[in-house]
Amino acid sequence: MTGVLIQLAIPLVLILAAAGGRVAHRRRGAHIERRRADVAHITLSPRPTLPGLDEPRHGELVVGSVVMGADYIRQVVGAWRNVIGGEIRSFTPVLDQARAESSLRMLEAANAKGAVGVVNVRFEAVRINNNASELLSYGTLVY
Amino acid sequence: MQLVNTETIPGWNITEVKGLVSGNTIRAKHLGRDIGAAFKNMAGGELKAYTELLAESRAEATSRMVAEAQALGASAIVNVRFTTSTVAGGAAEMYAYGTAVVAVPAP
C-alpha cells in the first residue's frame, strides 16, 4: 500500500511543480513587461559608439545576469525532442525570458547610475548544469 | 580605475598600453544550495542562489584583474571580456580579461 502511494506521489509532485512553474513563468513575463517601461529611455546598442550620445565621462562597465532553469515538463519534452531533432520549442521561451531578465537587470543598473545608453552590449549564455543556464549581459555605460 | 568593454573611452586619450591583464576564480557550488537548486529545478524559474554565486565570483575575478592593472600602473582597462566555463565536478570558472592602459582626459 505504501509502495503504491509513493509511486503515485512522485509523478504528482512533479506535475504540480511543473504546473506551478508554468504559472510562475507567465507571472515573470508580466513582471518583465512592467519593468521595461521604466528603462525604455535607455538606448541599447551592440555597436561601440552611439553618435551624439558619447559625452565624455568616467568609463564604466555594467553587468546583468540570471540563472534560469526549465520546469520538469519542459525538460521531458526537451529530452524527447533531442531524440527526434528539430527546434526544442519548450526551451525557447525559457531562454528568451531569461535573456530579457538579464538585459533588464543590466538596464536597471544603468538607470540607477543615470546613464542614457549602454553600448558594446554583449550577451552570453553558459550552461550551469543539465537544465540551468546563466544568461549574462554586459556593456559600457554612456551618459 | 575605469573599465569599459569598448576599445576607446570617449573624451579620454590612451597614451600608453600596459598589456593584457586578467583575473580568474573557480567556485564550487555549495552542497546545500545544490540540493535546493535540484528541487527548484522541477518548477523551473530563476535559481537565485546560483545567480548570486556567479555574480560574486565574477566580481572577484574582476577585482583580481583590476589589482593586476593597478600593479602595472594603469588607470583604465579597455576591451574587457568575461567568459565562464564549467570545469570538472560542477565547478565554474569565471575569467575576466582586458587591456590595461593609461588614459588621460582629452585636451
gemmi code that builds the backbone of each chain (N, CA, C; Angstrom):
import gemmi

chains = {
    "A": [
        ("MET", (0.823, -1.211, 0.000), (0.000, 0.000, 0.000), (0.863, 1.268, 0.000)),
        ("THR", (1.858, 1.325, 0.918), (2.743, 2.499, 0.971), (3.513, 2.636, -0.340)),
        ("GLY", (3.915, 1.469, -0.898), (4.652, 1.486, -2.170), (3.829, 2.146, -3.263)),
        ("VAL", (2.557, 1.804, -3.337), (1.658, 2.370, -4.350), (1.516, 3.878, -4.147)),
        ("LEU", (1.368, 4.258, -2.862), (1.216, 5.688, -2.547), (2.439, 6.477, -2.990)),
        ("ILE", (3.626, 5.915, -2.724), (4.861, 6.604, -3.100), (4.950, 6.716, -4.627)),
        ("GLN", (4.568, 5.594, -5.305), (4.618, 5.615, -6.769), (3.662, 6.646, -7.350)),
        ("LEU", (2.550, 6.869, -6.669), (1.584, 7.863, -7.134), (2.047, 9.278, -6.781)),
        ("ALA", (2.702, 9.368, -5.606), (3.076, 10.687, -5.101), (4.161, 11.349, -5.951)),
        ("ILE", (5.121, 10.545, -6.415), (6.255, 11.135, -7.152), (5.811, 11.867, -8.430)),
        ("PRO", (5.046, 11.191, -9.334), (4.608, 11.938, -10.518), (3.702, 13.117, -10.181)),
        ("LEU", (2.918, 12.956, -9.103), (2.010, 14.033, -8.709), (2.804, 15.280, -8.312)),
        ("VAL", (3.867, 15.054, -7.516), (4.708, 16.175, -7.085), (5.346, 16.847, -8.304)),
        ("LEU", (5.816, 16.019, -9.248), (6.471, 16.563, -10.440), (5.493, 17.383, -11.283)),
        ("ILE", (4.276, 16.847, -11.426), (3.269, 17.549, -12.232), (2.860, 18.853, -11.565)),
        ("LEU", (2.678, 18.803, -10.233), (2.327, 20.025, -9.501), (3.432, 21.069, -9.616)),
        ("ALA", (4.686, 20.608, -9.488), (5.822, 21.524, -9.570), (5.874, 22.170, -10.949)),
        ("ALA", (5.640, 21.349, -11.992), (5.691, 21.867, -13.353), (4.554, 22.850, -13.605)),
        ("ALA", (3.357, 22.526, -13.074), (2.210, 23.416, -13.259), (2.475, 24.750, -12.564)),
        ("GLY", (3.032, 24.668, -11.344), (3.404, 25.884, -10.621), (4.445, 26.664, -11.403)),
        ("GLY", (5.357, 25.933, -12.044), (6.404, 26.556, -12.853), (5.830, 27.345, -14.006)),
        ("ARG", (4.778, 26.782, -14.635), (4.129, 27.465, -15.763), (3.523, 28.791, -15.335)),
        ("VAL", (2.839, 28.743, -14.190), (2.202, 29.953, -13.670), (3.268, 31.001, -13.358)),
        ("ALA", (4.358, 30.534, -12.709), (5.436, 31.445, -12.340), (6.073, 32.049, -13.593)),
        ("HIS", (6.194, 31.238, -14.650), (6.788, 31.711, -15.916), (5.971, 32.881, -16.469)),
        ("ARG", (4.639, 32.711, -16.473), (3.759, 33.752, -17.000), (3.842, 35.016, -16.145)),
        ("ARG", (3.928, 34.816, -14.833), (3.990, 35.947, -13.906), (5.295, 36.737, -14.111)),
        ("ARG", (6.375, 35.979, -14.291), (7.676, 36.636, -14.531), (7.634, 37.455, -15.811)),
        ("GLY", (6.970, 36.897, -16.838), (6.845, 37.599, -18.117), (6.140, 38.932, -17.946)),
        ("ALA", (5.064, 38.926, -17.169), (4.298, 40.151, -16.928), (5.140, 41.153, -16.132)),
        ("HIS", (5.913, 40.641, -15.178), (6.773, 41.475, -14.341), (7.833, 42.166, -15.202)),
        ("ILE", (8.394, 41.417, -16.159), (9.415, 41.969, -17.054), (8.811, 43.104, -17.888)),
        ("GLU", (7.605, 42.872, -18.410), (6.940, 43.894, -19.230), (6.737, 45.185, -18.455)),
        ("ARG", (6.323, 45.053, -17.186), (6.087, 46.240, -16.357), (7.367, 47.022, -16.130)),
        ("ARG", (8.473, 46.289, -15.831), (9.732, 46.974, -15.511), (10.371, 47.602, -16.750)),
        ("ARG", (10.027, 47.040, -17.918), (10.620, 47.523, -19.156), (10.283, 49.002, -19.402)),
        ("ALA", (9.089, 49.398, -19.000), (8.647, 50.777, -19.227), (9.556, 51.773, -18.505)),
        ("ASP", (10.085, 51.375, -17.338), (10.916, 52.291, -16.543), (12.288, 52.542, -17.161)),
        ("VAL", (12.739, 51.638, -18.020), (14.078, 51.798, -18.598), (14.002, 51.995, -20.105)),
        ("ALA", (12.784, 52.283, -20.608), (12.569, 52.424, -22.053), (13.389, 53.567, -22.653)),
        ("HIS", (13.769, 54.549, -21.829), (14.504, 55.709, -22.348), (15.996, 55.419, -22.550)),
        ("ILE", (16.457, 54.263, -22.093), (17.876, 53.933, -22.239), (18.113, 53.215, -23.566)),
        ("THR", (19.065, 53.757, -24.345), (19.365, 53.160, -25.647), (20.364, 52.019, -25.483)),
        ("LEU", (20.076, 50.938, -26.164), (20.937, 49.761, -26.085), (21.532, 49.539, -27.463)),
        ("SER", (22.853, 49.342, -27.528), (23.439, 49.113, -28.841), (24.591, 48.127, -28.778)),
        ("PRO", (24.661, 47.208, -29.744), (25.807, 46.312, -29.799), (27.028, 46.985, -30.413)),
        ("ARG", (26.825, 48.209, -30.926), (27.948, 48.927, -31.536), (28.745, 49.660, -30.452)),
        ("PRO", (30.041, 49.926, -30.724), (30.864, 50.549, -29.680), (30.564, 52.021, -29.412)),
        ("THR", (29.935, 52.719, -30.362), (29.637, 54.123, -30.102), (28.203, 54.440, -30.475)),
        ("LEU", (27.678, 55.472, -29.855), (26.352, 55.979, -30.183), (26.530, 57.440, -30.561)),
        ("PRO", (26.453, 57.766, -31.848), (26.697, 59.152, -32.260), (25.780, 60.113, -31.511)),
        ("GLY", (26.389, 61.166, -30.985), (25.601, 62.183, -30.292), (25.339, 61.863, -28.834)),
        ("LEU", (25.686, 60.675, -28.415), (25.405, 60.301, -27.025), (26.663, 60.124, -26.179)),
        ("ASP", (27.809, 60.026, -26.867), (29.019, 59.717, -26.090), (29.680, 60.961, -25.501)),
        ("GLU", (28.978, 61.565, -24.587), (29.513, 62.696, -23.847), (30.613, 62.196, -22.910)),
        ("PRO", (31.746, 62.886, -22.871), (32.856, 62.391, -22.053), (32.483, 62.241, -20.578)),
        ("ARG", (32.827, 61.130, -20.019), (32.523, 60.846, -18.618), (33.369, 59.648, -18.207)),
        ("HIS", (33.384, 59.388, -16.947), (34.114, 58.255, -16.410), (33.626, 56.945, -17.052)),
        ("GLY", (34.542, 56.186, -17.627), (34.161, 54.934, -18.284), (33.768, 53.875, -17.266)),
        ("GLU", (32.677, 53.193, -17.526), (32.189, 52.233, -16.550), (31.467, 51.063, -17.212)),
        ("LEU", (31.672, 49.888, -16.663), (31.001, 48.691, -17.163), (29.700, 48.473, -16.400)),
        ("VAL", (28.760, 47.797, -17.033), (27.533, 47.431, -16.341), (27.208, 45.980, -16.707)),
        ("VAL", (26.793, 45.211, -15.699), (26.561, 43.782, -15.891), (25.173, 43.396, -15.368)),
        ("GLY", (24.519, 42.482, -16.049), (23.266, 41.913, -15.553), (23.300, 40.418, -15.793)),
        ("SER", (22.856, 39.626, -14.819), (22.891, 38.177, -15.039), (21.750, 37.473, -14.319)),
        ("VAL", (21.420, 36.305, -14.808), (20.389, 35.497, -14.181), (20.670, 34.025, -14.502)),
        ("VAL", (20.408, 33.154, -13.531), (20.496, 31.713, -13.779), (19.066, 31.186, -13.818)),
        ("MET", (18.687, 30.572, -14.943), (17.301, 30.158, -15.110), (17.245, 28.682, -15.521)),
        ("GLY", (16.249, 27.992, -14.997), (16.050, 26.590, -15.354), (14.681, 26.374, -15.973)),
        ("ALA", (14.516, 25.259, -16.658), (13.223, 24.923, -17.248), (12.486, 23.996, -16.290)),
        ("ASP", (11.125, 24.064, -16.285), (10.374, 23.182, -15.390), (10.400, 21.730, -15.901)),
        ("TYR", (9.901, 20.829, -15.060), (10.038, 19.401, -15.328), (9.405, 18.966, -16.651)),
        ("ILE", (8.193, 19.463, -16.936), (7.517, 19.084, -18.180), (8.337, 19.522, -19.391)),
        ("ARG", (8.851, 20.738, -19.322), (9.676, 21.241, -20.424), (10.918, 20.385, -20.596)),
        ("GLN", (11.483, 19.938, -19.471), (12.683, 19.090, -19.543), (12.383, 17.767, -20.239)),
        ("VAL", (11.225, 17.175, -19.897), (10.859, 15.890, -20.501), (10.606, 16.062, -22.001)),
        ("VAL", (9.848, 17.112, -22.350), (9.572, 17.392, -23.768), (10.882, 17.642, -24.516)),
        ("GLY", (11.778, 18.400, -23.849), (13.075, 18.712, -24.447), (13.905, 17.459, -24.685)),
        ("ALA", (13.868, 16.538, -23.725), (14.628, 15.292, -23.848), (14.113, 14.471, -25.032)),
        ("TRP", (12.800, 14.436, -25.216), (12.220, 13.718, -26.359), (12.609, 14.376, -27.666)),
        ("ARG", (12.569, 15.710, -27.666), (12.907, 16.461, -28.876), (14.356, 16.196, -29.287)),
        ("ASN", (15.197, 15.951, -28.269), (16.605, 15.644, -28.533), (16.770, 14.360, -29.315)),
        ("VAL", (15.804, 13.448, -29.166), (15.868, 12.175, -29.891), (15.425, 12.392, -31.340)),
        ("ILE", (14.337, 13.154, -31.492), (13.757, 13.366, -32.825), (14.535, 14.409, -33.629)),
        ("GLY", (15.052, 15.420, -32.935), (15.723, 16.522, -33.625), (14.752, 17.663, -33.856)),
        ("GLY", (15.287, 18.786, -34.311), (14.447, 19.959, -34.567), (14.518, 20.960, -33.438)),
        ("GLU", (13.763, 22.037, -33.571), (13.782, 23.080, -32.544), (13.130, 22.583, -31.258)),
        ("ILE", (13.803, 22.849, -30.129), (13.222, 22.479, -28.843), (12.359, 23.648, -28.393)),
        ("ARG", (11.093, 23.633, -28.831), (10.201, 24.766, -28.581), (9.918, 24.954, -27.092)),
        ("SER", (10.047, 23.879, -26.318), (9.741, 24.008, -24.897), (10.811, 24.833, -24.171)),
        ("PHE", (12.030, 24.913, -24.735), (13.100, 25.680, -24.082), (13.168, 27.121, -24.588)),
        ("THR", (12.680, 27.335, -25.815), (12.799, 28.665, -26.416), (12.253, 29.777, -25.517)),
        ("PRO", (11.016, 29.660, -24.996), (10.506, 30.753, -24.159), (11.275, 30.940, -22.851)),
        ("VAL", (11.841, 29.853, -22.326), (12.589, 29.938, -21.062), (13.853, 30.778, -21.253)),
        ("LEU", (14.607, 30.468, -22.310), (15.843, 31.211, -22.555), (15.544, 32.644, -22.982)),
        ("ASP", (14.469, 32.784, -23.755), (14.055, 34.103, -24.209), (13.761, 35.000, -23.015)),
        ("GLN", (13.023, 34.454, -22.060), (12.659, 35.211, -20.872), (13.886, 35.487, -19.998)),
        ("ALA", (14.768, 34.489, -19.898), (15.968, 34.658, -19.074), (16.855, 35.763, -19.646)),
        ("ARG", (16.978, 35.795, -20.976), (17.815, 36.827, -21.590), (17.176, 38.202, -21.384)),
        ("ALA", (15.856, 38.256, -21.506), (15.141, 39.522, -21.276), (15.377, 39.995, -19.846)),
        ("GLU", (15.322, 39.064, -18.900), (15.540, 39.391, -17.493), (16.964, 39.905, -17.273)),
        ("SER", (17.949, 39.231, -17.852), (19.330, 39.635, -17.612), (19.618, 40.992, -18.250)),
        ("SER", (19.079, 41.244, -19.445), (19.340, 42.547, -20.060), (18.575, 43.645, -19.316)),
        ("LEU", (17.419, 43.284, -18.764), (16.651, 44.241, -17.971), (17.412, 44.625, -16.690)),
        ("ARG", (18.043, 43.634, -16.070), (18.839, 43.921, -14.860), (20.001, 44.836, -15.190)),
        ("MET", (20.608, 44.596, -16.373), (21.697, 45.463, -16.818), (21.174, 46.890, -17.012)),
        ("LEU", (20.015, 47.008, -17.662), (19.422, 48.323, -17.920), (19.034, 49.027, -16.620)),
        ("GLU", (18.535, 48.260, -15.653), (18.162, 48.861, -14.373), (19.390, 49.377, -13.632)),
        ("ALA", (20.501, 48.631, -13.740), (21.754, 49.077, -13.131), (22.243, 50.345, -13.820)),
        ("ALA", (22.074, 50.391, -15.153), (22.471, 51.575, -15.926), (21.615, 52.778, -15.530)),
        ("ASN", (20.339, 52.525, -15.364), (19.389, 53.581, -14.993), (19.730, 54.150, -13.613)),
        ("ALA", (20.090, 53.247, -12.687), (20.427, 53.661, -11.325), (21.647, 54.578, -11.322)),
        ("LYS", (22.525, 54.419, -12.346), (23.727, 55.249, -12.420), (23.497, 56.493, -13.266)),
        ("GLY", (22.285, 56.652, -13.766), (21.946, 57.850, -14.530), (22.425, 57.836, -15.968)),
        ("ALA", (22.683, 56.645, -16.522), (23.157, 56.549, -17.906), (21.997, 56.733, -18.885)),
        ("VAL", (22.335, 57.164, -20.117), (21.302, 57.284, -21.148), (21.424, 56.162, -22.181)),
        ("GLY", (22.537, 55.421, -22.098), (22.713, 54.337, -23.068), (23.716, 53.311, -22.584)),
        ("VAL", (23.628, 52.128, -23.181), (24.626, 51.082, -22.937), (25.123, 50.654, -24.307)),
        ("VAL", (26.423, 50.818, -24.527), (26.976, 50.455, -25.835), (27.837, 49.199, -25.729)),
        ("ASN", (28.167, 48.657, -26.904), (29.001, 47.452, -26.990), (28.390, 46.302, -26.176)),
        ("VAL", (27.077, 46.209, -26.223), (26.385, 45.196, -25.432), (26.724, 43.790, -25.931)),
        ("ARG", (27.038, 42.922, -24.998), (27.336, 41.520, -25.330), (26.411, 40.618, -24.512)),
        ("PHE", (25.922, 39.567, -25.161), (25.099, 38.575, -24.467), (25.848, 37.258, -24.473)),
        ("GLU", (25.803, 36.568, -23.348), (26.466, 35.275, -23.278), (25.570, 34.293, -22.549)),
        ("ALA", (25.629, 33.030, -22.932), (24.876, 32.003, -22.219), (25.840, 30.897, -21.837)),
        ("VAL", (25.793, 30.474, -20.593), (26.668, 29.401, -20.118), (25.832, 28.351, -19.418)),
        ("ARG", (26.057, 27.104, -19.775), (25.328, 26.015, -19.161), (25.893, 25.762, -17.766)),
        ("ILE", (25.030, 25.753, -16.759), (25.471, 25.552, -15.383), (25.352, 24.078, -15.006)),
        ("ASN", (24.200, 23.486, -15.276), (24.069, 22.033, -15.136), (23.106, 21.556, -16.213)),
        ("ASN", (22.578, 20.351, -16.091), (21.762, 19.780, -17.160), (20.603, 20.655, -17.613)),
        ("ASN", (19.992, 21.375, -16.677), (18.832, 22.156, -17.107), (18.799, 23.573, -16.566)),
        ("ALA", (19.969, 24.119, -16.263), (20.020, 25.524, -15.879), (21.168, 26.213, -16.612)),
        ("SER", (20.914, 27.422, -17.055), (21.936, 28.193, -17.754), (22.018, 29.589, -17.177)),
        ("GLU", (23.219, 30.148, -17.240), (23.348, 31.542, -16.843), (23.328, 32.400, -18.088)),
        ("LEU", (22.511, 33.449, -18.056), (22.464, 34.410, -19.151), (23.115, 35.678, -18.647)),
        ("LEU", (24.148, 36.115, -19.355), (24.908, 37.286, -18.928), (24.790, 38.377, -19.981)),
        ("SER", (24.562, 39.603, -19.543), (24.553, 40.758, -20.445), (25.517, 41.783, -19.872)),
        ("TYR", (26.348, 42.371, -20.726), (27.191, 43.448, -20.213), (27.513, 44.450, -21.307)),
        ("GLY", (27.892, 45.626, -20.879), (28.188, 46.686, -21.827), (28.819, 47.873, -21.124)),
        ("THR", (29.066, 48.939, -21.882), (29.687, 50.136, -21.352), (28.647, 51.251, -21.267)),
        ("LEU", (28.641, 51.928, -20.134), (27.657, 52.998, -19.914), (28.003, 54.249, -20.721)),
        ("VAL", (26.970, 54.902, -21.202), (27.123, 56.182, -21.890), (26.215, 57.177, -21.183)),
        ("TYR", (26.752, 58.394, -20.927), (25.953, 59.392, -20.202), (25.495, 60.517, -21.129)),
    ],
    "B": [
        ("MET", (39.958, 53.624, -11.301), (40.161, 52.700, -12.426), (38.904, 52.661, -13.305)),
        ("GLN", (39.093, 53.008, -14.579), (37.953, 52.961, -15.494), (37.926, 51.612, -16.208)),
        ("LEU", (36.752, 51.036, -16.301), (36.594, 49.761, -17.002), (35.564, 49.924, -18.111)),
        ("VAL", (35.956, 49.618, -19.338), (34.988, 49.649, -20.438), (35.197, 48.427, -21.319)),
        ("ASN", (34.168, 48.024, -22.034), (34.380, 46.922, -22.974), (34.448, 47.426, -24.413)),
        ("THR", (34.630, 48.754, -24.543), (34.887, 49.325, -25.869), (36.399, 49.502, -26.024)),
        ("GLU", (36.828, 49.803, -27.252), (38.270, 49.930, -27.478), (38.808, 51.268, -27.014)),
        ("THR", (37.907, 52.263, -26.965), (38.328, 53.593, -26.556), (37.370, 54.114, -25.490)),
        ("ILE", (37.789, 55.173, -24.794), (36.901, 55.813, -23.825), (36.611, 57.213, -24.351)),
        ("PRO", (35.351, 57.528, -24.626), (35.025, 58.852, -25.157), (35.539, 59.949, -24.233)),
        ("GLY", (36.230, 60.912, -24.803), (36.728, 62.037, -24.010), (38.075, 61.778, -23.345)),
        ("TRP", (38.620, 60.615, -23.579), (39.911, 60.278, -22.966), (40.876, 59.826, -24.060)),
        ("ASN", (42.145, 60.178, -23.897), (43.161, 59.693, -24.833), (43.979, 58.602, -24.169)),
        ("ILE", (44.202, 57.547, -24.908), (45.029, 56.462, -24.375), (46.476, 56.756, -24.754)),
        ("THR", (47.306, 56.980, -23.733), (48.679, 57.395, -24.009), (49.666, 56.244, -23.906)),
        ("GLU", (49.260, 55.187, -23.231), (50.214, 54.088, -23.044), (49.454, 52.782, -22.852)),
        ("VAL", (49.960, 51.718, -23.457), (49.346, 50.404, -23.279), (50.237, 49.578, -22.355)),
        ("LYS", (49.692, 49.112, -21.258), (50.485, 48.369, -20.276), (50.443, 46.861, -20.512)),
        ("GLY", (49.519, 46.415, -21.346), (49.443, 44.984, -21.654), (48.163, 44.331, -21.177)),
        ("LEU", (48.085, 43.042, -21.448), (46.882, 42.283, -21.109), (46.844, 41.970, -19.611)),
        ("VAL", (45.724, 42.218, -19.004), (45.560, 41.848, -17.593), (44.357, 40.907, -17.486)),
        ("SER", (44.403, 40.026, -16.491), (43.283, 39.095, -16.349), (43.112, 38.695, -14.898)),
        ("GLY", (41.960, 38.173, -14.598), (41.701, 37.676, -13.257), (40.756, 36.504, -13.371)),
        ("ASN", (40.960, 35.495, -12.545), (40.019, 34.370, -12.609), (39.692, 33.865, -11.217)),
        ("THR", (38.669, 33.079, -11.134), (38.323, 32.401, -9.894), (37.514, 31.171, -10.258)),
        ("ILE", (37.738, 30.085, -9.543), (36.954, 28.872, -9.769), (36.159, 28.618, -8.508)),
        ("ARG", (34.856, 28.560, -8.653), (33.983, 28.441, -7.496), (33.195, 27.142, -7.566)),
        ("ALA", (33.220, 26.396, -6.483), (32.405, 25.185, -6.416), (31.064, 25.545, -5.811)),
        ("LYS", (30.047, 24.802, -6.176), (28.724, 25.066, -5.635), (28.613, 24.457, -4.241)),
        ("HIS", (27.900, 25.152, -3.399), (27.682, 24.671, -2.041), (26.666, 23.536, -2.077)),
        ("LEU", (26.925, 22.460, -1.323), (26.063, 21.276, -1.394), (24.607, 21.606, -1.055)),
        ("GLY", (24.406, 22.378, 0.004), (23.054, 22.757, 0.412), (22.328, 23.507, -0.691)),
        ("ARG", (23.058, 24.439, -1.311), (22.494, 25.218, -2.401), (22.157, 24.304, -3.577)),
        ("ASP", (23.015, 23.305, -3.778), (22.834, 22.380, -4.898), (21.565, 21.559, -4.745)),
        ("ILE", (21.325, 21.084, -3.508), (20.124, 20.286, -3.255), (18.893, 21.167, -3.423)),
        ("GLY", (18.956, 22.369, -2.869), (17.856, 23.326, -3.011), (17.567, 23.590, -4.477)),
        ("ALA", (18.645, 23.747, -5.258), (18.501, 24.048, -6.682), (17.866, 22.874, -7.421)),
        ("ALA", (18.186, 21.655, -6.997), (17.620, 20.474, -7.653), (16.104, 20.443, -7.489)),
        ("PHE", (15.631, 20.825, -6.306), (14.183, 20.892, -6.079), (13.567, 22.014, -6.901)),
        ("LYS", (14.238, 23.153, -6.887), (13.752, 24.327, -7.606), (13.668, 24.019, -9.105)),
        ("ASN", (14.580, 23.161, -9.551), (14.655, 22.825, -10.970), (13.401, 22.150, -11.500)),
        ("MET", (12.649, 21.476, -10.621), (11.425, 20.806, -11.069), (10.393, 21.826, -11.526)),
        ("ALA", (10.380, 22.975, -10.833), (9.402, 24.008, -11.181), (9.965, 25.009, -12.176)),
        ("GLY", (11.271, 24.925, -12.427), (11.886, 25.876, -13.338), (12.026, 27.233, -12.698)),
        ("GLY", (12.341, 28.235, -13.506), (12.472, 29.588, -12.976), (13.885, 29.921, -12.561)),
        ("GLU", (14.020, 31.089, -11.936), (15.353, 31.550, -11.568), (15.902, 30.776, -10.382)),
        ("LEU", (17.186, 30.406, -10.473), (17.874, 29.771, -9.346), (18.712, 30.878, -8.691)),
        ("LYS", (18.090, 31.583, -7.757), (18.689, 32.797, -7.179), (20.037, 32.542, -6.529)),
        ("ALA", (20.164, 31.367, -5.867), (21.426, 31.054, -5.188), (22.572, 31.031, -6.198)),
        ("TYR", (22.295, 30.468, -7.383), (23.330, 30.404, -8.423), (23.596, 31.774, -9.033)),
        ("THR", (22.526, 32.536, -9.228), (22.705, 33.888, -9.789), (23.654, 34.685, -8.896)),
        ("GLU", (23.402, 34.626, -7.576), (24.233, 35.368, -6.625), (25.663, 34.844, -6.611)),
        ("LEU", (25.779, 33.514, -6.576), (27.103, 32.877, -6.535), (27.944, 33.308, -7.735)),
        ("LEU", (27.343, 33.257, -8.926), (28.089, 33.593, -10.135), (28.414, 35.081, -10.185)),
        ("ALA", (27.490, 35.920, -9.707), (27.738, 37.366, -9.696), (28.891, 37.694, -8.749)),
        ("GLU", (28.905, 37.045, -7.568), (30.001, 37.239, -6.605), (31.333, 36.827, -7.218)),
        ("SER", (31.338, 35.661, -7.876), (32.571, 35.154, -8.470), (33.070, 36.085, -9.567)),
        ("ARG", (32.128, 36.608, -10.339), (32.535, 37.499, -11.433), (33.137, 38.776, -10.868)),
        ("ALA", (32.557, 39.277, -9.784), (33.087, 40.478, -9.139), (34.501, 40.203, -8.609)),
        ("GLU", (34.705, 39.004, -8.083), (36.019, 38.602, -7.561), (37.053, 38.563, -8.694)),
        ("ALA", (36.692, 37.922, -9.822), (37.603, 37.835, -10.971), (37.936, 39.235, -11.482)),
        ("THR", (36.916, 40.108, -11.506), (37.122, 41.485, -11.971), (38.078, 42.225, -11.044)),
        ("SER", (37.908, 42.040, -9.718), (38.778, 42.786, -8.803), (40.220, 42.280, -8.871)),
        ("ARG", (40.390, 40.996, -9.196), (41.757, 40.487, -9.379), (42.399, 41.089, -10.626)),
        ("MET", (41.580, 41.242, -11.671), (42.070, 41.869, -12.899), (42.454, 43.322, -12.633)),
        ("VAL", (41.619, 44.025, -11.874), (41.871, 45.423, -11.540), (43.162, 45.554, -10.721)),
        ("ALA", (43.355, 44.625, -9.777), (44.570, 44.649, -8.951), (45.815, 44.497, -9.814)),
        ("GLU", (45.719, 43.624, -10.826), (46.852, 43.406, -11.732), (47.150, 44.684, -12.522)),
        ("ALA", (46.084, 45.337, -12.967), (46.243, 46.566, -13.747), (46.844, 47.673, -12.884)),
        ("GLN", (46.409, 47.747, -11.615), (46.940, 48.768, -10.705), (48.429, 48.553, -10.464)),
        ("ALA", (48.816, 47.275, -10.348), (50.217, 46.941, -10.126), (51.077, 47.378, -11.307)),
        ("LEU", (50.480, 47.421, -12.490), (51.205, 47.834, -13.698), (51.210, 49.357, -13.862)),
        ("GLY", (50.474, 50.026, -13.006), (50.396, 51.482, -13.089), (49.396, 51.980, -14.116)),
        ("ALA", (48.424, 51.148, -14.475), (47.414, 51.558, -15.452), (46.322, 52.378, -14.780)),
        ("SER", (45.595, 53.165, -15.566), (44.489, 53.929, -14.999), (43.145, 53.479, -15.555)),
        ("ALA", (43.192, 52.596, -16.562), (41.940, 52.113, -17.145), (42.163, 50.742, -17.774)),
        ("ILE", (41.089, 49.998, -17.921), (41.147, 48.727, -18.656), (40.111, 48.817, -19.769)),
        ("VAL", (40.572, 48.662, -21.003), (39.644, 48.709, -22.135), (39.449, 47.307, -22.695)),
        ("ASN", (38.391, 47.154, -23.502), (38.113, 45.873, -24.156), (37.929, 44.726, -23.163)),
        ("VAL", (37.283, 45.006, -22.052), (37.080, 43.969, -21.033), (36.141, 42.883, -21.567)),
        ("ARG", (36.493, 41.624, -21.338), (35.645, 40.499, -21.739), (35.458, 39.573, -20.536)),
        ("PHE", (34.270, 38.986, -20.465), (34.007, 37.980, -19.431), (33.793, 36.638, -20.099)),
        ("THR", (34.363, 35.593, -19.551), (33.999, 34.262, -20.027), (33.728, 33.384, -18.807)),
        ("THR", (32.866, 32.426, -18.985), (32.548, 31.476, -17.918), (32.626, 30.094, -18.519)),
        ("SER", (33.184, 29.148, -17.783), (33.119, 27.771, -18.250), (32.920, 26.864, -17.056)),
        ("THR", (32.183, 25.788, -17.276), (32.027, 24.837, -16.192), (33.167, 23.834, -16.306)),
        ("VAL", (33.893, 23.680, -15.231), (35.006, 22.731, -15.219), (34.599, 21.528, -14.372)),
        ("ALA", (35.499, 20.597, -14.216), (35.177, 19.321, -13.564), (34.408, 19.477, -12.253)),
        ("GLY", (33.515, 18.546, -12.003), (32.829, 18.468, -10.725), (31.809, 19.558, -10.477)),
        ("GLY", (31.269, 20.143, -11.552), (30.229, 21.139, -11.386), (30.730, 22.484, -10.897)),
        ("ALA", (32.053, 22.687, -10.932), (32.592, 23.984, -10.540), (32.626, 24.898, -11.762)),
        ("ALA", (32.527, 26.185, -11.526), (32.520, 27.137, -12.627), (33.730, 28.055, -12.542)),
        ("GLU", (34.353, 28.294, -13.679), (35.447, 29.251, -13.712), (34.956, 30.550, -14.317)),
        ("MET", (35.249, 31.631, -13.621), (34.961, 32.966, -14.126), (36.283, 33.575, -14.539)),
        ("TYR", (36.305, 34.148, -15.713), (37.538, 34.737, -16.209), (37.223, 36.111, -16.770)),
        ("ALA", (37.969, 37.095, -16.335), (37.802, 38.451, -16.853), (39.141, 38.901, -17.406)),
        ("TYR", (39.136, 39.491, -18.591), (40.402, 39.980, -19.129), (40.201, 41.247, -19.937)),
        ("GLY", (41.275, 41.984, -20.091), (41.184, 43.236, -20.830), (42.569, 43.807, -21.047)),
        ("THR", (42.619, 44.976, -21.688), (43.896, 45.630, -21.958), (44.071, 46.786, -20.985)),
        ("ALA", (45.147, 46.720, -20.196), (45.428, 47.785, -19.232), (46.087, 48.938, -19.964)),
        ("VAL", (45.565, 50.151, -19.762), (46.108, 51.326, -20.441), (46.204, 52.511, -19.485)),
        ("VAL", (46.962, 53.506, -19.924), (46.956, 54.772, -19.198), (46.112, 55.727, -20.032)),
        ("ALA", (45.068, 56.270, -19.437), (44.180, 57.187, -20.145), (44.213, 58.552, -19.489)),
        ("VAL", (44.338, 59.594, -20.327), (44.311, 60.958, -19.795), (43.171, 61.721, -20.460)),
        ("PRO", (42.555, 62.668, -19.743), (41.448, 63.423, -20.347), (41.905, 64.121, -21.628)),
        ("ALA", (41.087, 64.040, -22.672), (41.429, 64.665, -23.946), (41.470, 66.172, -23.775)),
        ("PRO", (42.450, 66.816, -24.393), (42.557, 68.279, -24.243), (41.366, 68.991, -24.909)),
    ],
}
model = gemmi.Model(1)
for chain_id, residues in chains.items():
    chain = gemmi.Chain(chain_id)
    for i, (resn, *xyz) in enumerate(residues, 1):
        res = gemmi.Residue()
        res.name, res.seqid = resn, gemmi.SeqId(i, " ")
        for name, pos in zip(("N", "CA", "C"), xyz):
            atom = gemmi.Atom()
            atom.name, atom.element = name, gemmi.Element(name[0])
            atom.pos, atom.b_iso = gemmi.Position(*pos), 0.0
            res.add_atom(atom)
        chain.add_residue(res)
    model.add_chain(chain)
structure = gemmi.Structure()
structure.add_model(model)
structure.setup_entities()
